[in-house]
Every structure is written in structure tokens, then in C-alpha cells.
Amino acid sequence: MTIAIILQGREGTVFSASPDELVETVAKRLAEKRIGALPVIDNGRVIGIFSERDMIYGLASHGASILQKRVADVMTAPAITVSSDTPVLSALSLMTRRRIRHLPVVDGDRISGFVSIGDLVKYRIERIEAEATAMRDYIQMA
């Protein structure tokens, strides 16, 4: 099973940030949308990620002045990405190895989605529960 299956059930656009936006503006967007990260997009290409972690590191390094910095100055770059044909388990493994919680899904040069570790874990749990139910049904019928 691939990332494409997780993206199939979604509608709407991927929220994002531009590299020239102020951290203050993007931090408000994270809070309003109740999300932990945004892909940073320049000319249609993902160039980085701005996350809660970047905000915390920036506060520790720069204090409140971080709010007036550009996102490009504090984002994590380059972004680690996957394509929609990446297997879910491979994406989970990548996230664990790299200690990240969000992955832009990029097909060609364009972003086609954005997934969190929570999205992938939820999908895996649903699959495992479905397999367990199928196994119980099979055993009961035997």
C-alpha cells in the first residue's frame, strides 16, 4: 500500500508557506489550522518545511525577534520528501530514521500532498485491525 491511498480520501489544498513570509504570520497559520508543520513552497517547488520544532529552535536561538524573521531564514531545508507511489512502511521508516513528523508528497516537481506520522500510523492500525478481523472470520468459518 502506498501514500497515494492515504491521499485519496482527502479534499482541498495543501496549506503552505512562502519563504518570504514572516515567521509571525506562519506561526499564526499553524495555530489557526491546528497543524504542526507547513511545506515551504517557492515557484511551485517544495524548498523546505516550517514546523513547530523550527519555531522552538528559533526562539531558543533568537528570542522573540524570530517572529520578524523570514521563514526561509529558520525553516528546515532541504525538505525530505516522498512520492505518492512510496510504500507506507517505507515512509514510516524514513520518518523514524530521520526523526521527522511530516513529509511533503512530491510527484514530478509539484507537491501533491502532505502527510504526518499520525496519518501513516492511523492507516497502519486500520490495516492491522482489518487483517485481524479477516483472520478471526476465517477461523470461525473453518
C-alpha positions as CSV (number, residue, x, y, z in Angstrom):
1,M,0.0,0.0,0.0
2,T,1.3,3.4,-1.0
3,I,1.0,7.0,0.1
4,A,-1.5,7.6,-2.8
5,I,-4.1,5.6,-0.8
6,I,-3.8,7.9,2.1
7,L,-4.1,11.0,-0.2
8,Q,-7.2,9.6,-2.0
9,G,-9.6,10.4,0.8
10,R,-8.5,14.0,1.1
11,E,-10.0,17.1,-0.4
12,G,-8.8,20.6,-0.5
13,T,-5.5,22.2,-1.0
14,V,-2.3,21.7,1.0
15,F,-1.7,24.6,3.3
16,S,1.8,26.0,2.7
17,A,4.1,28.9,3.4
18,S,6.3,31.0,1.2
19,P,9.9,31.6,2.0
20,D,9.4,35.4,2.3
21,E,6.6,35.3,4.8
22,L,7.3,36.4,8.4
23,V,7.6,33.7,11.0
24,E,4.9,35.5,13.0
25,T,2.4,35.1,10.1
26,V,3.1,31.5,9.5
27,A,3.1,30.6,13.3
28,K,-0.4,32.1,13.4
29,R,-1.4,29.9,10.4
30,L,-0.2,26.8,12.2
31,A,-2.2,27.7,15.3
32,E,-5.4,28.6,13.3
33,K,-5.3,25.4,11.3
34,R,-4.2,23.4,14.3
35,I,-1.3,21.7,12.4
36,G,2.3,21.1,13.2
37,A,4.1,22.0,10.0
38,L,3.8,23.5,6.6
39,P,5.7,22.9,3.4
40,V,7.6,26.0,2.2
41,I,6.9,26.5,-1.5
42,D,8.7,28.7,-3.9
43,N,7.7,28.9,-7.6
44,G,5.7,25.7,-7.1
45,R,8.5,23.7,-5.7
46,V,9.0,22.5,-2.1
47,I,12.1,24.0,-0.8
48,G,11.7,23.3,3.0
49,I,9.5,22.7,5.9
50,F,8.5,25.1,8.7
51,S,7.4,23.3,11.8
52,E,6.7,23.8,15.5
53,R,10.2,22.5,16.1
54,D,11.7,25.2,13.9
55,M,9.8,27.7,15.9
56,I,11.1,26.4,19.2
57,Y,14.7,26.2,18.0
58,G,14.4,29.8,16.6
59,L,13.0,31.0,20.0
60,A,15.9,29.4,21.8
61,S,18.5,31.0,19.4
62,H,16.9,34.4,18.6
63,G,14.3,35.1,21.3
64,A,11.2,37.0,20.3
65,S,13.0,38.5,17.3
66,I,12.4,35.2,15.5
67,L,8.8,36.4,14.8
68,Q,10.2,39.2,12.5
69,K,12.5,36.8,10.5
70,R,11.6,35.4,7.1
71,V,10.5,31.7,7.1
72,A,13.4,31.0,4.7
73,D,15.8,32.0,7.5
74,V,14.6,29.5,10.0
75,M,13.0,26.6,8.0
76,T,14.4,23.1,7.7
77,A,15.9,22.7,4.3
78,P,16.1,20.9,2.1
79,A,12.8,19.1,2.7
80,I,12.8,15.4,2.9
81,T,10.0,14.2,0.5
82,V,8.3,11.1,-0.8
83,S,6.3,10.4,-3.9
84,S,2.8,9.1,-4.0
85,D,4.0,5.7,-5.0
86,T,6.2,5.3,-1.9
87,P,5.0,2.4,0.3
88,V,3.5,3.5,3.6
89,L,6.0,1.3,5.6
90,S,8.9,2.9,3.7
91,A,7.6,6.4,4.6
92,L,7.2,5.4,8.2
93,S,10.7,4.0,8.3
94,L,12.1,7.2,6.7
95,M,10.3,9.3,9.3
96,T,11.7,7.2,12.1
97,R,15.3,7.3,10.8
98,R,15.3,11.0,10.1
99,R,13.3,11.9,13.3
100,I,10.7,13.9,11.4
101,R,7.0,14.0,11.7
102,H,5.9,15.4,8.3
103,L,6.5,14.6,4.7
104,P,5.6,16.6,1.6
105,V,4.4,14.2,-1.2
106,V,6.0,15.4,-4.4
107,D,5.3,13.9,-7.8
108,G,7.5,15.3,-10.6
109,D,8.3,18.8,-9.4
110,R,4.9,19.6,-7.8
111,I,3.5,18.9,-4.3
112,S,0.6,16.6,-4.4
113,G,0.0,16.2,-0.7
114,F,1.4,16.4,2.8
115,V,1.3,13.5,5.4
116,S,2.1,13.3,9.0
117,I,3.3,10.4,11.0
118,G,-0.1,10.3,12.6
119,D,-1.7,9.8,9.2
120,L,0.5,6.9,8.5
121,V,0.2,5.3,11.9
122,K,-3.6,5.6,11.7
123,Y,-3.6,3.9,8.3
124,R,-1.4,1.0,9.6
125,I,-3.6,0.5,12.6
126,E,-6.7,0.3,10.4
127,R,-5.0,-2.2,8.1
128,I,-3.8,-4.4,11.0
129,E,-7.3,-4.3,12.6
130,A,-8.9,-5.3,9.2
131,E,-6.4,-8.2,8.8
132,A,-7.2,-9.4,12.4
133,T,-10.9,-9.3,11.7
134,A,-10.5,-11.2,8.4
135,M,-8.4,-13.8,10.2
136,R,-11.0,-14.2,13.0
137,D,-13.7,-14.6,10.4
138,Y,-11.7,-17.2,8.6
139,I,-11.1,-19.2,11.7
140,Q,-14.7,-19.1,12.8
141,M,-15.8,-20.4,9.4
142,A,-13.4,-23.3,9.5
